Amino acid sequence: MVELLSPTKSADLLGCKKNTLAIWRLKGTGPVFVRVGSRVMYAREDLEKFIATRKRCSTSDVGAAE
């Protein structure tokens, strides 16, 4: 079963503010999200993928760490 998290819990997991997630949704730069009725939710699996794709070995890296 897919575990869906609210924007508040998702922001806590990512270490950002709930408003940052809203901005990322608007720009299309944040984690994948789903709408359940009028509510925005995030699958824990998608948040984990989002984190994994942003791993870096140094501040000058533009791609993911290997």
A tleap script that builds the chain and sets N, CA, C and O, in Angstrom:
source leaprc.protein.ff14SB
mol = sequence {
  NMET VAL GLU LEU LEU SER PRO THR LYS SER
  ALA ASP LEU LEU GLY CYS LYS LYS ASN THR
  LEU ALA ILE TRP ARG LEU LYS GLY THR GLY
  PRO VAL PHE VAL ARG VAL GLY SER ARG VAL
  MET TYR ALA ARG GLU ASP LEU GLU LYS PHE
  ILE ALA THR ARG LYS ARG CYS SER THR SER
  ASP VAL GLY ALA ALA CGLU
}
set mol.1.N position { 0.838 -1.182 0.000 }
set mol.1.CA position { 0.000 0.000 0.000 }
set mol.1.C position { 0.886 1.249 0.000 }
set mol.1.O position { 1.923 1.288 0.662 }
set mol.2.N position { 0.471 2.237 -0.731 }
set mol.2.CA position { 1.223 3.485 -0.846 }
set mol.2.C position { 0.964 4.341 0.395 }
set mol.2.O position { -0.183 4.557 0.789 }
set mol.3.N position { 2.036 4.818 0.995 }
set mol.3.CA position { 1.901 5.713 2.141 }
set mol.3.C position { 1.909 7.145 1.635 }
set mol.3.O position { 2.907 7.608 1.082 }
set mol.4.N position { 0.798 7.848 1.824 }
set mol.4.CA position { 0.688 9.237 1.397 }
set mol.4.C position { 0.872 10.153 2.598 }
set mol.4.O position { 0.321 9.919 3.674 }
set mol.5.N position { 1.664 11.205 2.386 }
set mol.5.CA position { 1.954 12.166 3.444 }
set mol.5.C position { 1.406 13.538 3.071 }
set mol.5.O position { 1.373 13.909 1.898 }
set mol.6.N position { 0.987 14.268 4.063 }
set mol.6.CA position { 0.525 15.640 3.860 }
set mol.6.C position { 1.715 16.528 3.519 }
set mol.6.O position { 2.859 16.143 3.760 }
set mol.7.N position { 1.466 17.702 2.965 }
set mol.7.CA position { 2.574 18.632 2.711 }
set mol.7.C position { 3.365 18.970 3.978 }
set mol.7.O position { 4.583 19.138 3.917 }
set mol.8.N position { 2.689 19.071 5.116 }
set mol.8.CA position { 3.387 19.381 6.368 }
set mol.8.C position { 4.360 18.271 6.736 }
set mol.8.O position { 5.521 18.540 7.047 }
set mol.9.N position { 3.896 17.028 6.705 }
set mol.9.CA position { 4.767 15.886 7.038 }
set mol.9.C position { 5.860 15.713 5.983 }
set mol.9.O position { 6.989 15.343 6.307 }
set mol.10.N position { 5.522 15.979 4.728 }
set mol.10.CA position { 6.508 15.870 3.651 }
set mol.10.C position { 7.611 16.910 3.821 }
set mol.10.O position { 8.792 16.612 3.639 }
set mol.11.N position { 7.219 18.119 4.167 }
set mol.11.CA position { 8.201 19.178 4.394 }
set mol.11.C position { 9.112 18.820 5.567 }
set mol.11.O position { 10.317 19.066 5.513 }
set mol.12.N position { 8.551 18.246 6.616 }
set mol.12.CA position { 9.359 17.802 7.756 }
set mol.12.C position { 10.382 16.755 7.321 }
set mol.12.O position { 11.544 16.808 7.721 }
set mol.13.N position { 9.942 15.811 6.503 }
set mol.13.CA position { 10.832 14.754 6.017 }
set mol.13.C position { 11.966 15.327 5.176 }
set mol.13.O position { 13.106 14.873 5.269 }
set mol.14.N position { 11.650 16.328 4.355 }
set mol.14.CA position { 12.650 16.928 3.472 }
set mol.14.C position { 13.482 18.007 4.162 }
set mol.14.O position { 14.518 18.422 3.642 }
set mol.15.N position { 13.032 18.459 5.327 }
set mol.15.CA position { 13.754 19.512 6.031 }
set mol.15.C position { 13.560 20.880 5.407 }
set mol.15.O position { 14.463 21.716 5.421 }
set mol.16.N position { 12.375 21.100 4.859 }
set mol.16.CA position { 12.068 22.404 4.262 }
set mol.16.C position { 10.735 22.886 4.818 }
set mol.16.O position { 10.109 22.208 5.632 }
set mol.17.N position { 10.313 24.050 4.376 }
set mol.17.CA position { 9.035 24.600 4.819 }
set mol.17.C position { 7.923 24.134 3.882 }
set mol.17.O position { 8.156 23.849 2.707 }
set mol.18.N position { 6.723 24.065 4.423 }
set mol.18.CA position { 5.548 23.690 3.636 }
set mol.18.C position { 5.377 24.638 2.452 }
set mol.18.O position { 4.983 24.210 1.367 }
set mol.19.N position { 5.667 25.911 2.654 }
set mol.19.CA position { 5.554 26.896 1.586 }
set mol.19.C position { 6.551 26.619 0.457 }
set mol.19.O position { 6.264 26.890 -0.709 }
set mol.20.N position { 7.719 26.081 0.807 }
set mol.20.CA position { 8.707 25.724 -0.220 }
set mol.20.C position { 8.140 24.657 -1.144 }
set mol.20.O position { 8.323 24.727 -2.359 }
set mol.21.N position { 7.453 23.671 -0.577 }
set mol.21.CA position { 6.817 22.639 -1.401 }
set mol.21.C position { 5.779 23.249 -2.338 }
set mol.21.O position { 5.670 22.846 -3.496 }
set mol.22.N position { 5.027 24.210 -1.841 }
set mol.22.CA position { 4.014 24.873 -2.680 }
set mol.22.C position { 4.675 25.605 -3.845 }
set mol.22.O position { 4.175 25.563 -4.970 }
set mol.23.N position { 5.784 26.270 -3.583 }
set mol.23.CA position { 6.518 26.974 -4.645 }
set mol.23.C position { 7.078 25.977 -5.655 }
set mol.23.O position { 6.991 26.191 -6.864 }
set mol.24.N position { 7.653 24.885 -5.149 }
set mol.24.CA position { 8.184 23.853 -6.045 }
set mol.24.C position { 7.079 23.262 -6.919 }
set mol.24.O position { 7.305 22.998 -8.100 }
set mol.25.N position { 5.867 23.047 -6.343 }
set mol.25.CA position { 4.749 22.522 -7.136 }
set mol.25.C position { 4.401 23.491 -8.252 }
set mol.25.O position { 4.167 23.083 -9.389 }
set mol.26.N position { 4.370 24.765 -7.926 }
set mol.26.CA position { 4.034 25.796 -8.909 }
set mol.26.C position { 5.056 25.820 -10.046 }
set mol.26.O position { 4.692 25.940 -11.216 }
set mol.27.N position { 6.335 25.704 -9.692 }
set mol.27.CA position { 7.416 25.740 -10.681 }
set mol.27.C position { 7.640 24.394 -11.363 }
set mol.27.O position { 8.267 24.334 -12.421 }
set mol.28.N position { 7.138 23.320 -10.770 }
set mol.28.CA position { 7.363 21.984 -11.320 }
set mol.28.C position { 8.750 21.459 -11.027 }
set mol.28.O position { 9.252 20.611 -11.765 }
set mol.29.N position { 9.388 21.942 -9.963 }
set mol.29.CA position { 10.761 21.539 -9.656 }
set mol.29.C position { 10.874 20.621 -8.439 }
set mol.29.O position { 11.963 20.126 -8.148 }
set mol.30.N position { 9.799 20.391 -7.742 }
set mol.30.CA position { 9.844 19.598 -6.520 }
set mol.30.C position { 9.504 18.143 -6.756 }
set mol.30.O position { 9.457 17.674 -7.893 }
set mol.31.N position { 9.267 17.436 -5.666 }
set mol.31.CA position { 8.905 16.026 -5.782 }
set mol.31.C position { 7.538 15.853 -6.438 }
set mol.31.O position { 6.694 16.749 -6.399 }
set mol.32.N position { 7.342 14.702 -7.031 }
set mol.32.CA position { 6.054 14.360 -7.634 }
set mol.32.C position { 5.000 14.345 -6.534 }
set mol.32.O position { 5.264 13.894 -5.419 }
set mol.33.N position { 3.807 14.838 -6.851 }
set mol.33.CA position { 2.724 14.848 -5.873 }
set mol.33.C position { 1.461 14.309 -6.513 }
set mol.33.O position { 1.377 14.173 -7.733 }
set mol.34.N position { 0.484 14.005 -5.681 }
set mol.34.CA position { -0.807 13.532 -6.175 }
set mol.34.C position { -1.904 14.388 -5.557 }
set mol.34.O position { -1.754 14.931 -4.463 }
set mol.35.N position { -2.988 14.492 -6.273 }
set mol.35.CA position { -4.170 15.169 -5.730 }
set mol.35.C position { -5.175 14.087 -5.347 }
set mol.35.O position { -5.485 13.194 -6.135 }
set mol.36.N position { -5.665 14.189 -4.139 }
set mol.36.CA position { -6.725 13.310 -3.652 }
set mol.36.C position { -7.887 14.233 -3.343 }
set mol.36.O position { -7.949 14.852 -2.281 }
set mol.37.N position { -8.805 14.313 -4.290 }
set mol.37.CA position { -9.848 15.324 -4.190 }
set mol.37.C position { -9.194 16.679 -4.353 }
set mol.37.O position { -8.558 16.947 -5.373 }
set mol.38.N position { -9.345 17.528 -3.365 }
set mol.38.CA position { -8.717 18.852 -3.429 }
set mol.38.C position { -7.408 18.899 -2.636 }
set mol.38.O position { -6.736 19.930 -2.607 }
set mol.39.N position { -7.051 17.790 -1.998 }
set mol.39.CA position { -5.851 17.741 -1.161 }
set mol.39.C position { -4.628 17.342 -1.963 }
set mol.39.O position { -4.704 16.491 -2.849 }
set mol.40.N position { -3.510 17.954 -1.650 }
set mol.40.CA position { -2.213 17.588 -2.229 }
set mol.40.C position { -1.548 16.626 -1.261 }
set mol.40.O position { -1.488 16.884 -0.059 }
set mol.41.N position { -1.049 15.519 -1.789 }
set mol.41.CA position { -0.380 14.508 -0.973 }
set mol.41.C position { 0.899 14.065 -1.685 }
set mol.41.O position { 1.034 14.214 -2.899 }
set mol.42.N position { 1.819 13.528 -0.915 }
set mol.42.CA position { 3.080 13.030 -1.447 }
set mol.42.C position { 3.266 11.586 -1.024 }
set mol.42.O position { 3.080 11.249 0.145 }
set mol.43.N position { 3.634 10.724 -1.975 }
set mol.43.CA position { 3.962 9.343 -1.641 }
set mol.43.C position { 5.363 9.324 -1.036 }
set mol.43.O position { 6.288 9.939 -1.568 }
set mol.44.N position { 5.508 8.616 0.075 }
set mol.44.CA position { 6.815 8.535 0.729 }
set mol.44.C position { 7.880 8.045 -0.261 }
set mol.44.O position { 9.009 8.535 -0.252 }
set mol.45.N position { 7.529 7.107 -1.088 }
set mol.45.CA position { 8.453 6.565 -2.093 }
set mol.45.C position { 8.953 7.664 -3.038 }
set mol.45.O position { 10.135 7.694 -3.380 }
set mol.46.N position { 8.071 8.554 -3.456 }
set mol.46.CA position { 8.456 9.654 -4.347 }
set mol.46.C position { 9.370 10.652 -3.638 }
set mol.46.O position { 10.288 11.199 -4.248 }
set mol.47.N position { 9.120 10.887 -2.358 }
set mol.47.CA position { 9.987 11.781 -1.593 }
set mol.47.C position { 11.383 11.182 -1.449 }
set mol.47.O position { 12.383 11.894 -1.546 }
set mol.48.N position { 11.447 9.871 -1.218 }
set mol.48.CA position { 12.739 9.198 -1.103 }
set mol.48.C position { 13.502 9.242 -2.426 }
set mol.48.O position { 14.721 9.414 -2.431 }
set mol.49.N position { 12.793 9.087 -3.547 }
set mol.49.CA position { 13.429 9.200 -4.871 }
set mol.49.C position { 13.937 10.617 -5.099 }
set mol.49.O position { 15.030 10.813 -5.630 }
set mol.50.N position { 13.143 11.602 -4.698 }
set mol.50.CA position { 13.528 13.004 -4.833 }
set mol.50.C position { 14.825 13.275 -4.075 }
set mol.50.O position { 15.723 13.944 -4.587 }
set mol.51.N position { 14.916 12.761 -2.874 }
set mol.51.CA position { 16.128 12.916 -2.069 }
set mol.51.C position { 17.305 12.225 -2.754 }
set mol.51.O position { 18.386 12.805 -2.860 }
set mol.52.N position { 17.106 10.999 -3.215 }
set mol.52.CA position { 18.183 10.213 -3.831 }
set mol.52.C position { 18.746 10.885 -5.080 }
set mol.52.O position { 19.941 10.778 -5.352 }
set mol.53.N position { 17.909 11.568 -5.833 }
set mol.53.CA position { 18.381 12.196 -7.074 }
set mol.53.C position { 19.148 13.486 -6.809 }
set mol.53.O position { 19.717 14.070 -7.731 }
set mol.54.N position { 19.167 13.929 -5.573 }
set mol.54.CA position { 19.882 15.167 -5.238 }
set mol.54.C position { 21.158 14.954 -4.441 }
set mol.54.O position { 21.740 15.909 -3.926 }
set mol.55.N position { 21.596 13.698 -4.336 }
set mol.55.CA position { 22.846 13.407 -3.627 }
set mol.55.C position { 24.027 13.924 -4.434 }
set mol.55.O position { 24.067 13.768 -5.654 }
set mol.56.N position { 24.971 14.528 -3.764 }
set mol.56.CA position { 26.159 15.072 -4.410 }
set mol.56.C position { 27.384 14.737 -3.583 }
set mol.56.O position { 27.286 14.522 -2.374 }
set mol.57.N position { 28.552 14.690 -4.240 }
set mol.57.CA position { 29.816 14.440 -3.553 }
set mol.57.C position { 30.536 15.737 -3.206 }
set mol.57.O position { 31.347 15.767 -2.280 }
set mol.58.N position { 30.252 16.796 -3.934 }
set mol.58.CA position { 30.843 18.094 -3.631 }
set mol.58.C position { 29.891 19.191 -4.093 }
set mol.58.O position { 28.936 18.935 -4.826 }
set mol.59.N position { 30.164 20.396 -3.659 }
set mol.59.CA position { 29.281 21.511 -4.025 }
set mol.59.C position { 29.379 21.880 -5.506 }
set mol.59.O position { 28.499 22.560 -6.035 }
set mol.60.N position { 30.447 21.433 -6.175 }
set mol.60.CA position { 30.591 21.740 -7.608 }
set mol.60.C position { 29.959 20.676 -8.499 }
set mol.60.O position { 29.914 20.851 -9.717 }
set mol.61.N position { 29.464 19.566 -7.916 }
set mol.61.CA position { 28.801 18.528 -8.702 }
set mol.61.C position { 27.479 19.036 -9.257 }
set mol.61.O position { 26.697 19.662 -8.542 }
set mol.62.N position { 27.233 18.765 -10.530 }
set mol.62.CA position { 25.953 19.126 -11.119 }
set mol.62.C position { 25.057 17.898 -11.279 }
set mol.62.O position { 23.843 18.030 -11.437 }
set mol.63.N position { 25.647 16.714 -11.237 }
set mol.63.CA position { 24.901 15.484 -11.375 }
set mol.63.C position { 24.854 14.722 -10.077 }
set mol.63.O position { 25.473 15.112 -9.086 }
set mol.64.N position { 24.125 13.645 -10.088 }
set mol.64.CA position { 23.991 12.823 -8.874 }
set mol.64.C position { 25.285 12.094 -8.555 }
set mol.64.O position { 26.066 11.772 -9.451 }
set mol.65.N position { 25.503 11.841 -7.288 }
set mol.65.CA position { 26.673 11.090 -6.829 }
set mol.65.C position { 26.527 9.636 -7.237 }
set mol.65.O position { 25.411 9.137 -7.377 }
set mol.66.N position { 27.618 8.973 -7.422 }
set mol.66.CA position { 27.567 7.560 -7.813 }
set mol.66.C position { 27.891 6.669 -6.664 }
set mol.66.O position { 27.895 5.447 -6.813 }
savepdb mol mol.pdb
quit
